[in-house]
Amino acid sequence: MPRSNRDPFHGTVGDDWRTSTPWWPDPPRPPAGTPNVLLIVLDDVGFGQLGCYGSDVDTPVIDGLAAEGVRFANFHTTALCSPTRSCLLTGRNHHRNGLGRITDLAMGYPGYDGTIPQENGFLSEILREAGYATYAVGKWHLTPEEETHAAAPRHSWPLGRGFDRWYGFHGGETHQFVPALQHDNHPVAPPASIEDGYHLSADLADRAIGVLADLRSVDPDRPFLVYLATGACHSPHHAPADWIERYRGRFDAGWDEWRARTLRRQVEAGLLPEGTVLPERPSWVPGWDDLSDDERRVAARFMECFAAFLSYTDHQLGRVLAFLDETGDRDDTVVVVVSDNGASAEGGATGSLNDVRIRNVDPTPTSELVERIDELGGPTVHNNYPWGWTMAGNTPFRRWKREVHEGGVADPCIVSWRGGDVERGGVRRQFAHAIDVLPTILDLVGVEAPSELRRVPQSRIDGVSVADLLGPGGSDRPERHRTQHFEMLGSRAIYHDGWKAVTFKPIAPLYDDGLDWNAPFADDRWELYDVRADPTETRDLAAAEPARLAEMVDLWWREARANDVLPLDNRALHTILRPRPDGRPDQLRASYFPGSSPVPERVAIDTKNRGHRIDAHVTIADDVAPQGVLLAQGSTLGGFSFQVLDGRLRYVHNLYGRTRLTVTADRALAPGAHVLSYSYDPHGDRPGGVAVLEVDGVEVGRASLAEVTVVAFNGTGTGLTCGYEIGPAVGEGYEAPFPFDSTLHRVDVALSEVPAVNPLTELERILFEQ
C-alpha cells in the first residue's frame, strides 16, 4: 500500500541491521466467527416467478433458502437493473449514485451521469477494508458504456470498486451461449463452445466455486463476500434444450389461469393477506382465450424457455451452495437473494425473436414466430416472452419493469443464515428497499460503515438495517423504513407509512393508455393507495382523500430535490441516440488492428445509416485460398461482417437476425499485397443504398441493400472486432470466430460527412405513424 496510508512504524531503524528491529502491521482481519456473505442478484425476475413466491416454475434451491430463512413480501427496487444494483452495493438512493437510469441512458446531470461517486462507498470496499476477500461474478452494468472497452480507465470496473476478482460481463444483457466476457480487467473468450454444451449460468457457478476454492486452498478462515449476479432471467431467454423440454405443455393453460393460480398460492403461503384482489388484465394485453391456436402455441413456448432458463440457473446456484457445504462455510454464510426489478415487457405484445427489432419498431409477426418456434431458447435468436407472461410474472401486482407501480418495483428478497438468528420459513410484510441491503449485511456481520474510505469522506447512507426483522418474532416488529421515493423515466411514486402515491409516465406511444407521452409533467394524474389494505393498487383513493394526496405529492418533491432526482425526463429514445457524452463530434475515421479487443458499439465508429468505406490492408501468400473475417460487428442477432470466404471477398449485412443481405466478389483473390474495400452509398431519400466491393480500386461486386438498421446492431455486447468474430456468426457458411488466415495489417474505416438518415427523426416518424 502507499506509504501515506501505512500505520506508524513501531519498530526501530538504526544505522544497520544490528541496531534495527523490523515491524509489520497486522493485516485487517475480522473477529473469529464473522460470517461470509453471498449476495445473489437475479435479473428481471418478477415477484411471482420463484416457487417460494407462488410460482409453479421449479426453483428448489432458492425455495430451500426461503424455507431456512425469511422471505420479504414487501421488498422494493428501483424498477431497472443498474439503478437497483447501485442501491444494493452502496446503500444510497439510485439518483445519488448518478444512476437515475441504466448506464446506457446516462445524461449530463448529477443524478443521471452514470458514474457512482467515490464518496458512495461499495459494500465490497467496506468489507475489504475490514479484511474480507471480495469477489464479483456475473453481470456488472455499473460502468458508463463509454468506459467498457479495453482502452478505458478501470476506476468504475469491479476491481476499481473494492472487488479482488471479477468474471462476468458489462452491460444489461449478453448472449448466454456466446457471452461477451471480462476477466478482472480484460476481455476473454468463453472457455467452451455451444457444441461443448456451454451456458453462462454454469460458467458463472464454476467461477464462483473457483475463486472460493482458490481462497480456501490458502486461507481456511478468511471471510468472503461473493456478489453473484446471474444473467437470468434477462433476455435472451436461452436455456439448454433438455431443460426446455422438461416444461413442454406446462403453460398451455395460459397467463390468465396462471395468474389466478399463483395468487392463490401466494395467499396460502402468507405472502399476501386474505382478500387480496388481482388487478384486471390491462386492455393492451390480450386474453389467452382470445389468441389463435398458433399464437397460444408460440406464447406457451416462450414461457417454457423462460422457465427453463430460471430452473437451470437455480440448479447452478445449488452447485455453489453445495461447494460451501464441502468447505464447511455454509452455516457461516449469510445468503441474500434478490431480483433487480419486476418482470420485463421488452418482448412486446407477441414476444420477440430479437429485442433490437422492438427498438427498431419492427416486431416479429406471428407467422415468423410460428415458422421459427423451434429456435426459441437457442443461440440463433434473442427470445423474450410476450406481455401476457410479463403481467403474470408480476402477480399479483400492476404493470412491470421500468414503471413504479408495484409490478415494476415489488420484488423477491430472501435472507438465509443457518448459523444466525434467522427464523426458518418466516415471512415479513414490513416495507423494505434495495438500499436497506447494505446496512443490513453490515449489521449482520458486525462491521460499521466507515466515515472515510481510502481517505475519501463518505456520504450518508440512505438505507436502514432490517436485521431486527429476521429473527423469531420479527413479523411483529415495527416498520423501520417509513418513507421512500421512486422515479424512473418520468414515472414517480412515494411511499410513506403504508400509503403510496404514484403516477405513470409513458416514454412512447406503445400502450393504449390514452396518455400523451409528451404532456407536461404538471399534468400527470397521481393515484393514491392504502397499500397495507390494498397491496395490489386496485382502489384509487385520490378523489376521496385529496388532502392526503397533496401532502404525498409535496413529500415526493421534497425527496426528489434532496436526492438529485431532477430534472424529470422521459425521452428514452432521445437518450439512446444522444450526441457523444463527452461533447466530441462523431468519429469520421478510425483504424483497427488484428488482435485487438472488441470495441463496444457505443464507442466504435458508427457506420449505421450513413455512407462509409472500409479498406482492409492484407498480404496473401502464394498457393493459399484465404479465409476469414476482416472487420465485423455484432453476431447472428444483427450486425455486419466484412470477410473473405472461399477465397472471395464478401460483405454480409445482418438486419437484427431477420434478413441477411450479402455482396460477394465475382472472382477469387490473387496472392500478394492488396487493399480490400467495401463502400456503402445510401440513397438519401429512403432507407437502403448501394454496396460495392473493390480489390485495389477495381470493382468486383455490387448490390443494393434495401434495408438498414436504425438504432443498434444488437444488444448483447459483442462489439466491433478486427480479424475475427465473437459469434454466433453474423453470416452463413462459416462458424465464428473465423479468424483471417492470411496477413491482415490493419482496417481503415471512413464515414461520409452527413448521415443519410437521422435515426431519431426516423424512429419518431415510425412511432407516431403507428
VOGU-3710 file (C-alpha; in Angstrom, 3 decimals, decimal comma):
1> mprsnrdpfh> 0,000/0,000/0,000  1,185/3,598/-0,462  3,372/4,808/2,390  0,937/7,657/3,146  -1,682/5,035/4,084  0,591/2,934/6,297  0,264/2,664/10,040  3,026/4,407/12,003  6,164/2,279/12,140  6,574/0,603/15,552
11> gtvgddwrts> 9,998/-0,957/15,095  13,368/0,722/15,307  15,649/1,874/12,492  19,344/2,059/13,355  22,409/2,546/11,207  22,453/-1,143/10,239  20,613/-4,364/10,932  22,407/-4,930/14,235  20,717/-1,934/15,833  17,388/-2,176/13,999
21> tpwwpdpprp> 14,151/-4,024/14,802  11,743/-4,853/11,973  7,991/-4,491/12,338  4,985/-5,238/10,162  1,429/-4,044/10,736  -1,190/-6,696/11,286  -3,394/-7,062/8,183  -7,055/-6,219/8,754  -8,922/-9,267/9,973  -12,476/-9,503/11,273
31> pagtpnvlli> -13,046/-11,274/14,578  -13,190/-15,071/14,501  -16,663/-16,296/13,587  -17,507/-13,310/11,383  -19,846/-14,698/8,713  -19,304/-14,800/4,970  -21,727/-13,084/2,577  -23,195/-14,476/-0,641  -25,318/-11,823/-2,384  -27,220/-13,339/-5,333
41> vlddvgfgql> -28,864/-10,906/-7,750  -31,365/-12,276/-10,257  -32,301/-10,250/-13,323  -35,854/-9,352/-14,431  -37,436/-11,963/-12,147  -40,872/-10,785/-11,069  -42,492/-11,124/-7,658  -44,488/-14,198/-8,692  -41,878/-16,168/-10,655  -39,994/-18,066/-7,929
51> gcygsdvdtp> -41,540/-21,189/-6,486  -41,347/-19,816/-2,946  -43,272/-16,727/-4,128  -46,177/-18,709/-5,577  -44,873/-19,826/-8,979  -45,092/-23,313/-10,445  -41,654/-22,816/-12,051  -39,226/-25,213/-10,396  -36,711/-23,343/-8,222  -35,930/-25,893/-5,485
61> vidglaaegv> -32,583/-24,374/-4,479  -33,954/-20,873/-3,912  -37,058/-22,374/-2,298  -34,748/-24,201/0,104  -33,105/-20,918/1,072  -36,562/-19,466/1,767  -37,507/-22,489/3,877  -34,495/-21,983/6,133  -34,706/-18,185/6,116  -37,002/-15,191/5,745
71> rfanfhttal> -38,928/-14,005/2,683  -39,705/-10,325/2,413  -43,139/-9,828/0,880  -42,868/-6,027/0,733  -39,364/-5,545/-0,661  -38,778/-2,893/-3,312  -36,309/-1,943/-6,022  -35,936/0,979/-8,416  -37,662/-0,624/-11,477  -34,446/-1,023/-13,519
81> csptrscllt> -31,248/-3,033/-13,188  -28,266/-0,636/-12,962  -30,058/1,682/-10,503  -31,083/-1,197/-8,233  -27,615/-2,738/-8,270  -26,150/0,607/-7,259  -28,565/0,706/-4,313  -27,679/-2,825/-3,232  -23,940/-2,145/-3,256  -23,903/1,383/-1,786
91> grnhhrnglg> -26,996/1,743/0,393  -27,698/5,082/-1,328  -30,683/6,048/-3,448  -30,063/5,500/-7,133  -30,094/9,126/-8,274  -27,499/9,949/-5,614  -25,393/7,273/-7,307  -25,735/9,048/-10,663  -27,879/6,124/-11,809  -31,351/7,558/-12,176
101> ritdlamgyp> -31,394/5,279/-15,216  -29,327/2,410/-16,564  -25,779/3,316/-17,558  -26,722/3,109/-21,250  -29,153/6,033/-20,827  -26,890/8,416/-18,916  -27,478/12,177/-19,169  -25,397/15,175/-18,202  -26,958/15,788/-14,784  -25,713/14,735/-11,327
111> gydgtipqen> -28,498/12,199/-10,817  -28,083/10,685/-14,271  -24,412/10,779/-15,287  -23,892/7,026/-14,856  -20,908/7,417/-12,509  -21,150/6,363/-8,864  -19,090/8,860/-6,820  -16,269/7,640/-4,613  -17,980/9,102/-1,549  -20,689/6,469/-2,031
121> gflseilrea> -18,593/3,518/-0,928  -19,423/-0,001/-2,109  -20,132/-2,948/0,182  -17,059/-4,569/-1,370  -14,879/-1,598/-0,434  -16,148/-1,566/3,147  -15,742/-5,304/3,671  -12,320/-5,468/2,016  -11,096/-2,736/4,377  -12,428/-4,933/7,202
131> gyatyavgkw> -10,388/-7,923/5,992  -12,811/-9,751/3,700  -11,909/-11,397/0,405  -14,241/-9,860/-2,185  -15,346/-11,410/-5,464  -17,777/-10,306/-8,185  -19,134/-12,913/-10,578  -21,595/-12,131/-13,368  -23,373/-9,033/-14,592  -21,925/-5,637/-13,655
141> hltpeeetha> -23,756/-2,854/-15,560  -22,401/-0,161/-13,245  -19,801/1,331/-15,586  -20,653/4,028/-18,156  -20,995/2,365/-21,537  -18,219/4,562/-22,925  -15,785/3,058/-20,370  -16,364/-0,647/-21,009  -13,637/-1,130/-23,633  -10,059/-2,337/-23,262
151> aaprhswplg> -8,557/1,166/-23,564  -10,814/2,677/-20,890  -9,910/3,635/-17,324  -10,902/0,966/-14,818  -11,941/3,084/-11,830  -15,621/2,109/-12,176  -14,998/-1,552/-13,019  -15,395/-4,096/-10,209  -11,682/-4,148/-9,325  -11,816/-0,363/-9,071
161> rgfdrwygfh> -14,686/-0,560/-6,575  -13,354/-2,945/-3,985  -13,551/-6,396/-5,569  -10,408/-8,533/-5,630  -11,554/-10,562/-8,653  -14,258/-10,342/-11,320  -15,540/-12,643/-14,014  -18,624/-11,566/-15,900  -19,951/-9,063/-18,403  -20,596/-5,365/-18,794
171> ggethqfvpa> -23,946/-4,054/-19,953  -27,501/-5,117/-19,363  -27,513/-8,422/-21,208  -25,366/-10,866/-23,116  -25,743/-13,967/-25,253  -25,988/-16,896/-22,843  -24,258/-19,369/-25,172  -21,571/-16,980/-26,501  -21,288/-14,183/-23,923  -19,093/-11,082/-24,161
181> lqhdnhpvap> -16,957/-11,841/-21,110  -14,455/-9,946/-18,973  -11,955/-11,452/-16,526  -10,699/-8,995/-13,933  -9,744/-6,041/-16,179  -9,652/-7,550/-19,659  -11,956/-9,274/-22,162  -11,777/-13,052/-22,607  -13,440/-15,649/-24,805  -15,836/-18,199/-23,301
191> pasiedgyhl> -13,960/-21,290/-22,096  -16,079/-23,664/-24,196  -18,351/-23,693/-27,238  -22,043/-24,214/-27,879  -21,166/-27,667/-29,182  -19,432/-28,405/-25,871  -22,653/-27,611/-24,014  -21,526/-24,196/-22,754  -24,029/-21,952/-20,953  -23,197/-18,816/-18,983
201> sadladraig> -25,145/-19,810/-15,856  -22,976/-22,899/-15,407  -19,817/-20,928/-16,188  -20,642/-18,333/-13,527  -21,218/-21,091/-10,977  -17,868/-22,622/-11,964  -16,137/-19,259/-11,458  -17,767/-18,631/-8,089  -16,675/-22,063/-6,955  -13,208/-21,452/-8,421
211> vladlrsvdp> -12,476/-18,218/-6,572  -13,666/-19,750/-3,315  -11,518/-22,824/-3,914  -8,534/-20,536/-4,506  -9,256/-18,743/-1,230  -9,759/-21,829/0,884  -6,669/-23,503/-0,576  -4,576/-20,746/1,009  -6,650/-19,317/3,853  -9,253/-21,565/5,519
221> drpflvylat> -10,657/-18,856/7,777  -10,805/-15,524/5,964  -14,419/-14,431/5,444  -15,563/-13,621/1,926  -18,112/-11,571/0,019  -19,306/-13,120/-3,244  -21,526/-10,893/-5,364  -23,090/-13,379/-7,794  -25,208/-11,602/-10,419  -26,710/-14,011/-12,917
231> gachsphhap> -27,731/-13,269/-16,484  -31,025/-14,988/-15,668  -33,646/-14,089/-16,398  -32,930/-11,081/-18,590  -33,493/-11,704/-22,270  -32,342/-13,558/-24,258  -34,120/-16,436/-22,523  -31,539/-19,023/-23,555  -31,564/-22,462/-21,949  -30,265/-25,955/-22,713
241> adwieryrgr> -32,708/-27,818/-24,948  -33,283/-30,660/-22,490  -34,297/-28,179/-19,779  -36,782/-26,534/-22,141  -38,211/-29,956/-22,934  -38,965/-30,515/-19,230  -41,551/-27,737/-19,442  -43,278/-28,933/-22,609  -47,007/-28,281/-22,174  -46,703/-26,831/-18,657
251> fdagwdewra> -48,046/-23,399/-19,659  -50,699/-24,372/-22,194  -53,465/-23,087/-19,890  -52,162/-19,558/-20,461  -51,361/-16,470/-18,480  -54,854/-15,671/-17,166  -55,209/-19,026/-15,437  -51,555/-18,903/-14,330  -52,128/-15,552/-12,569  -55,153/-16,831/-10,690
261> rtlrrqveag> -53,407/-19,998/-9,519  -50,297/-18,070/-8,479  -52,313/-15,608/-6,400  -53,998/-18,482/-4,555  -50,624/-19,986/-3,697  -49,268/-16,604/-2,571  -52,182/-16,094/-0,176  -51,843/-19,660/1,137  -48,123/-19,039/1,772  -48,873/-15,918/3,825
271> llpegtvlpe> -47,169/-13,598/1,341  -50,415/-11,671/0,843  -53,429/-11,126/3,082  -56,704/-12,953/2,549  -58,936/-11,000/0,212  -56,105/-9,635/-1,934  -57,649/-8,539/-5,232  -55,984/-9,433/-8,521  -55,915/-6,352/-10,780  -57,765/-6,598/-14,056
281> rpswvpgwdd> -55,758/-7,579/-17,079  -54,690/-4,382/-18,899  -56,573/-3,590/-22,093  -53,427/-3,858/-24,194  -52,745/-7,454/-23,026  -54,965/-9,937/-24,890  -56,848/-12,620/-23,048  -55,430/-16,106/-23,506  -58,715/-17,381/-24,894  -58,722/-14,576/-27,472
291> lsdderrvaa> -55,499/-15,823/-29,082  -55,412/-18,077/-32,110  -54,115/-21,633/-31,779  -50,784/-20,599/-33,333  -50,479/-17,588/-31,029  -51,121/-19,752/-27,962  -48,607/-22,381/-29,088  -45,870/-19,791/-29,596  -46,675/-17,927/-26,379  -46,518/-21,148/-24,356
301> rfmecfaafl> -43,125/-21,989/-25,874  -41,793/-18,546/-24,928  -42,724/-19,240/-21,310  -41,240/-22,731/-21,444  -37,910/-21,146/-22,413  -38,094/-18,590/-19,597  -38,946/-21,261/-17,034  -36,112/-23,488/-18,245  -33,663/-20,590/-18,013  -34,713/-19,858/-14,428
311> sytdhqlgrv> -34,708/-23,510/-13,333  -31,348/-24,213/-14,935  -29,842/-21,186/-13,185  -31,395/-22,255/-9,879  -29,672/-25,623/-10,346  -26,312/-23,894/-10,860  -26,805/-21,862/-7,678  -27,261/-25,187/-5,942  -23,777/-26,208/-7,055  -22,314/-23,096/-5,406
321> lafldetgdr> -24,155/-23,795/-2,148  -23,080/-27,448/-2,271  -19,453/-26,320/-2,522  -19,927/-24,192/0,588  -21,109/-27,355/2,324  -17,893/-29,069/1,207  -15,663/-26,291/2,555  -17,600/-26,077/5,819  -18,655/-22,483/5,120  -22,361/-22,993/4,557
331> ddtvvvvvsd> -23,591/-22,485/8,122  -21,417/-19,387/8,481  -22,642/-17,681/5,305  -25,330/-15,027/5,110  -27,131/-15,659/1,820  -29,247/-12,872/0,318  -31,253/-13,455/-2,872  -32,946/-10,531/-4,636  -34,221/-9,590/-8,072  -33,344/-6,200/-9,522
341> ngasaeggat> -36,788/-5,225/-10,862  -40,095/-6,637/-11,985  -40,603/-8,901/-14,975  -39,766/-7,315/-18,319  -42,179/-6,254/-21,062  -39,368/-5,683/-23,560  -40,573/-8,626/-25,664  -43,600/-6,657/-26,826  -47,191/-7,752/-27,255  -46,489/-11,037/-29,042
351> gslndvrirn> -42,953/-11,898/-27,928  -39,668/-11,244/-29,644  -37,087/-13,156/-31,647  -34,742/-10,229/-31,097  -35,328/-7,255/-28,784  -33,443/-4,985/-31,195  -36,384/-5,417/-33,564  -38,634/-3,944/-30,891  -36,273/-0,974/-30,539  -36,431/-0,507/-34,292
361> vdptptselv> -40,261/-0,663/-34,206  -40,195/-3,834/-36,315  -41,811/-6,548/-34,145  -41,811/-10,145/-35,259  -45,071/-11,187/-36,986  -46,858/-14,285/-35,729  -46,177/-16,106/-38,976  -42,427/-15,785/-38,435  -42,737/-16,803/-34,789  -44,573/-19,956/-35,842
371> eridelggpt> -42,020/-20,686/-38,553  -39,100/-20,347/-36,135  -40,702/-21,751/-32,974  -38,094/-24,496/-32,639  -35,308/-21,901/-32,493  -36,727/-20,339/-29,314  -34,323/-20,703/-26,404  -31,416/-21,457/-28,724  -28,394/-19,486/-29,924  -29,847/-18,106/-33,184
381> vhnnypwgwt> -32,495/-15,916/-31,521  -32,764/-13,375/-28,716  -36,110/-14,593/-27,419  -38,199/-12,651/-24,924  -41,730/-13,564/-23,915  -44,894/-11,501/-24,609  -46,569/-9,012/-22,309  -49,079/-11,561/-21,052  -46,352/-13,560/-19,320  -44,785/-10,352/-18,027
391> magntpfrrw> -48,089/-9,436/-16,380  -48,353/-12,950/-14,952  -44,761/-12,931/-13,697  -45,507/-9,872/-11,570  -48,561/-11,470/-9,952  -50,351/-10,036/-8,068  -49,194/-6,537/-8,974  -49,906/-3,996/-11,710  -47,572/-3,110/-14,571  -43,923/-4,140/-14,928
401> krevheggva> -40,220/-3,315/-15,178  -39,364/0,368/-15,766  -42,594/1,524/-14,113  -43,096/2,360/-10,449  -46,429/0,742/-9,791  -45,820/-2,361/-7,695  -45,274/-4,655/-10,688  -42,109/-2,743/-11,519  -40,695/-2,279/-8,018  -42,011/-5,059/-5,729
411> dpcivswrgg> -39,596/-7,987/-5,920  -38,429/-11,132/-4,147  -35,910/-10,858/-1,328  -34,747/-13,812/0,761  -32,296/-13,777/3,666  -30,929/-17,096/4,924  -28,266/-17,764/7,541  -28,158/-21,233/9,037  -25,826/-20,234/11,832  -27,543/-16,956/12,630
421> dverggvrrq> -30,668/-15,758/14,371  -32,940/-16,011/11,335  -36,400/-17,519/11,562  -36,867/-20,578/9,362  -39,664/-20,079/6,840  -40,510/-16,594/8,058  -42,463/-14,021/6,026  -42,121/-10,275/6,596  -44,648/-7,690/5,402  -42,773/-4,599/6,601
431> fahaidvlpt> -41,643/-2,247/3,816  -38,015/-2,635/2,752  -35,945/-1,389/-0,154  -32,759/-2,271/-2,030  -30,902/0,497/-0,152  -31,524/-1,472/3,060  -29,460/-4,465/1,935  -26,024/-2,914/2,605  -26,758/-1,664/6,138  -28,479/-4,968/6,950
441> ildlvgveap> -25,474/-7,012/5,825  -23,103/-4,757/7,759  -25,290/-5,181/10,829  -25,307/-8,984/10,485  -21,527/-9,281/10,054  -20,704/-6,704/12,721  -18,917/-4,158/10,513  -19,612/-0,452/10,867  -19,918/1,769/7,823  -16,774/3,943/7,893
451> selrrvpqsr> -16,850/7,709/7,770  -13,911/7,587/5,352  -12,752/5,088/2,725  -9,273/5,408/1,205  -9,151/8,984/2,526  -12,452/9,897/0,829  -15,099/11,169/3,303  -18,246/9,105/2,899  -21,732/10,432/2,223  -24,817/9,498/4,200
461> idgvsvadll> -26,263/6,023/3,754  -29,970/6,238/2,908  -30,948/2,677/3,790  -31,682/1,279/7,230  -30,839/-2,104/8,678  -33,763/-4,514/8,822  -31,717/-7,164/10,625  -34,027/-6,932/13,636  -36,873/-8,263/11,480  -35,115/-11,526/10,681
471> gpggsdrper> -35,340/-13,387/13,973  -38,337/-15,095/15,571  -40,990/-12,510/16,294  -39,677/-10,241/13,583  -43,035/-10,145/11,843  -44,434/-8,188/14,800  -41,696/-5,573/14,942  -42,353/-2,022/13,764  -41,500/-0,933/10,233  -38,051/0,665/10,074
481> hrtqhfemlg> -38,175/2,058/6,533  -41,092/4,515/6,597  -40,567/6,769/3,568  -39,238/6,019/0,092  -39,438/7,914/-3,182  -39,361/6,335/-6,642  -38,655/7,754/-10,107  -37,879/6,022/-13,352  -38,004/7,714/-16,773  -40,641/10,147/-15,558
491> sraiyhdgwk> -42,863/7,695/-13,679  -42,940/8,674/-9,994  -44,134/7,358/-6,645  -43,774/7,994/-2,930  -44,326/5,548/-0,061  -44,960/6,802/3,469  -46,315/4,875/6,468  -48,437/2,459/4,467  -49,640/4,904/1,814  -48,432/5,226/-1,745
501> avtfkpiapl> -48,977/7,949/-4,330  -47,966/7,046/-7,881  -48,159/8,415/-11,413  -47,301/6,637/-14,654  -45,463/8,473/-17,439  -45,221/6,826/-20,879  -41,924/7,019/-22,761  -43,506/6,451/-26,204  -46,956/5,595/-27,562  -46,501/1,851/-27,057
511> yddgldwnap> -49,555/1,006/-24,949  -53,153/2,034/-25,361  -53,131/4,138/-22,196  -54,786/7,200/-23,687  -51,856/9,187/-22,293  -49,715/11,716/-24,124  -46,071/10,881/-23,569  -45,134/14,495/-24,339  -47,611/16,123/-21,927  -46,169/18,429/-19,231
521> faddrwelyd> -45,265/16,646/-16,022  -47,537/19,012/-14,112  -50,496/17,479/-15,978  -49,767/13,907/-14,883  -52,529/12,326/-12,785  -51,479/10,963/-9,408  -53,149/7,923/-7,833  -53,355/7,187/-4,103  -53,421/3,780/-2,409  -53,541/2,425/1,121
531> vradptetrd> -51,098/-0,354/0,263  -51,344/-2,092/3,636  -55,008/-2,813/2,954  -54,695/-2,775/-0,849  -51,208/-4,068/-1,794  -52,198/-4,605/-5,438  -53,212/-0,945/-6,040  -56,781/-1,646/-7,131  -58,662/1,025/-5,119  -57,547/4,527/-6,057
541> laaaeparla> -58,368/6,896/-3,165  -57,115/10,099/-4,828  -60,608/11,567/-5,220  -61,658/10,508/-1,725  -58,573/11,913/0,055  -57,310/14,932/-1,896  -55,576/16,476/1,126  -53,559/13,336/1,818  -52,665/13,054/-1,862  -51,431/16,664/-1,930
551> emvdlwwrea> -49,267/16,002/1,137  -47,817/12,893/-0,501  -47,018/14,708/-3,744  -45,357/17,529/-1,805  -43,326/14,909/0,057  -42,238/13,419/-3,268  -40,942/16,801/-4,445  -39,013/17,322/-1,209  -37,419/13,889/-1,522  -36,678/14,485/-5,201
561> randvlpldn> -34,847/17,734/-4,520  -32,852/16,119/-1,710  -31,790/13,119/-3,822  -30,724/14,532/-7,232  -33,878/13,261/-8,959  -34,438/16,402/-11,047  -34,747/17,241/-13,898  -37,551/14,886/-14,914  -37,115/13,441/-18,401  -38,963/10,570/-20,067
571> ralhtilrpr> -37,321/10,863/-23,504  -35,679/7,448/-23,684  -35,297/7,472/-27,474  -33,522/10,816/-27,392  -31,083/9,456/-24,832  -30,356/6,271/-26,777  -29,481/8,371/-29,825  -27,880/11,238/-27,920  -24,733/13,048/-29,080  -21,438/11,839/-27,683
581> pdgrpdqlra> -21,500/12,357/-23,898  -18,027/13,890/-23,941  -19,195/16,573/-26,377  -16,865/15,496/-29,191  -18,247/15,274/-32,737  -18,868/11,978/-34,472  -15,740/9,999/-35,263  -15,353/10,130/-39,062  -12,236/7,975/-39,385  -10,819/5,043/-37,447
591> syfpgsspvp> -8,242/2,295/-37,862  -8,479/-1,170/-36,334  -5,791/-3,792/-35,913  -5,851/-7,590/-35,697  -5,571/-8,976/-32,207  -7,255/-6,001/-30,565  -10,074/-6,480/-28,081  -13,737/-6,000/-29,038  -14,815/-2,349/-29,210  -18,276/-1,672/-27,721
601> ervaidtknr> -20,804/-0,432/-30,235  -21,209/2,839/-28,371  -17,554/3,836/-28,921  -16,866/2,090/-32,232  -17,072/4,146/-35,392  -20,777/4,291/-36,244  -21,464/3,078/-39,777  -25,217/2,792/-39,314  -27,449/4,866/-41,568  -24,658/6,709/-43,352
611> ghridahvti> -22,238/6,327/-46,238  -18,943/4,705/-45,355  -15,898/2,925/-46,750  -13,883/0,071/-45,251  -10,327/-0,618/-46,515  -8,535/-3,745/-45,316  -4,785/-3,903/-45,974  -3,726/-7,519/-46,423  -0,970/-9,732/-47,804  -1,950/-13,112/-49,212
621> addvapqgvl> 0,683/-15,811/-49,513  1,221/-17,902/-52,639  -0,882/-21,027/-53,157  -3,378/-20,004/-50,417  -7,128/-19,597/-50,729  -7,639/-17,026/-47,965  -10,474/-17,244/-45,470  -11,695/-15,243/-42,528  -13,065/-12,053/-41,096  -11,505/-8,687/-41,806
631> laqgstlggf> -13,852/-6,487/-39,752  -17,119/-7,374/-38,053  -19,636/-6,023/-35,624  -22,345/-7,999/-33,883  -23,438/-11,602/-34,174  -26,179/-13,772/-35,605  -28,570/-11,384/-33,834  -27,536/-8,464/-36,051  -24,550/-6,606/-37,439  -22,123/-6,889/-40,354
641> sfqvldgrlr> -19,125/-8,942/-41,368  -16,569/-7,877/-43,998  -14,719/-11,084/-44,804  -13,178/-13,493/-47,277  -14,996/-16,782/-47,848  -13,629/-19,495/-50,133  -11,084/-17,048/-51,477  -13,626/-14,375/-52,435  -14,267/-11,056/-50,787  -17,779/-10,600/-49,369
651> yvhnlygrtr> -19,840/-8,411/-47,078  -22,809/-9,600/-45,007  -25,350/-7,176/-43,568  -27,480/-8,900/-40,921  -30,667/-6,974/-40,149  -31,199/-7,983/-36,481  -31,447/-11,677/-37,394  -34,387/-11,164/-39,736  -32,642/-10,747/-43,092  -29,103/-11,273/-44,368
661> ltvtadrala> -28,090/-9,182/-47,375  -24,839/-10,376/-48,968  -22,479/-8,920/-51,572  -19,905/-11,361/-52,993  -16,976/-10,726/-55,330  -17,126/-12,208/-58,821  -13,561/-13,523/-58,675  -11,070/-15,075/-56,270  -8,264/-13,114/-54,648  -4,749/-13,492/-56,056
671> pgahvlsysy> -1,607/-13,765/-53,905  0,206/-10,587/-52,925  -0,468/-7,296/-51,146  -3,972/-5,871/-51,610  -6,386/-3,265/-50,360  -9,778/-4,972/-49,983  -12,610/-2,464/-49,872  -16,294/-2,206/-49,160  -18,258/1,014/-49,663  -21,857/1,902/-48,995
681> dphgdrpggv> -23,601/4,811/-50,707  -27,042/5,498/-49,181  -29,991/6,526/-51,301  -30,581/9,547/-49,045  -34,309/9,934/-49,648  -35,222/6,459/-48,372  -33,629/3,628/-46,371  -31,014/1,495/-48,043  -28,321/2,136/-50,592  -25,743/0,624/-52,947
691> avlevdgvev> -22,917/-1,613/-51,719  -19,712/-2,058/-53,729  -16,746/-4,402/-53,252  -13,316/-3,488/-54,659  -9,879/-5,074/-54,807  -7,120/-2,491/-55,287  -9,699/0,014/-56,551  -11,222/-2,354/-59,118  -14,911/-3,178/-58,628  -15,553/-6,898/-58,097
701> graslaevtv> -19,119/-6,852/-56,747  -22,170/-4,637/-56,409  -25,611/-5,000/-54,837  -28,497/-2,961/-53,476  -29,075/-3,104/-49,720  -32,753/-2,313/-49,352  -32,832/-2,218/-45,540  -30,580/-0,866/-42,819  -30,687/-0,984/-39,040  -31,889/2,195/-37,361
711> vafngtgtgl> -30,809/2,076/-33,722  -28,407/-0,758/-32,956  -26,815/-3,826/-34,486  -27,592/-5,995/-31,463  -27,857/-5,695/-27,716  -25,643/-8,478/-26,427  -22,379/-6,569/-26,141  -20,410/-8,332/-28,882  -18,926/-5,099/-30,254  -16,609/-4,485/-33,225
721> tcgyeigpav> -13,763/-6,923/-33,895  -10,836/-6,927/-36,322  -9,680/-10,215/-37,836  -12,317/-12,390/-36,159  -15,904/-12,528/-34,858  -17,132/-13,297/-31,363  -20,152/-15,270/-32,577  -22,521/-16,792/-33,192  -21,633/-15,932/-36,768  -23,094/-12,813/-38,400
731> gegyeapfpf> -23,404/-14,589/-41,762  -23,917/-18,077/-43,084  -21,464/-20,599/-44,479  -18,868/-20,380/-41,699  -18,533/-20,527/-37,928  -17,156/-17,866/-35,608  -14,519/-16,827/-34,716  -13,476/-17,454/-38,366  -10,077/-15,711/-37,996  -8,429/-14,317/-41,104
741> dstlhrvdva> -5,775/-16,869/-42,061  -3,534/-14,638/-44,199  -1,752/-11,478/-43,056  -4,059/-8,635/-42,051  -2,169/-5,398/-41,387  -4,996/-3,024/-40,489  -8,515/-1,957/-41,419  -9,408/1,698/-42,043  -12,982/2,988/-41,861  -14,130/6,381/-43,137
751> lsevpavnpl> -17,636/7,854/-42,848  -19,386/10,373/-45,058  -19,763/13,807/-43,505  -23,571/13,761/-43,237  -25,734/10,820/-42,058  -28,149/9,622/-44,711  -30,949/9,233/-42,167  -31,414/10,920/-38,803  -32,281/7,817/-36,729  -34,150/9,785/-34,073
761> telerilfeq> -36,331/11,537/-36,650  -36,925/8,243/-38,440  -37,898/6,416/-35,236  -40,256/9,172/-34,158  -41,849/9,163/-37,605  -42,416/5,411/-37,410  -43,771/5,586/-33,861  -46,214/8,372/-34,461  -47,489/6,893/-37,716  -48,469/3,689/-35,923
//
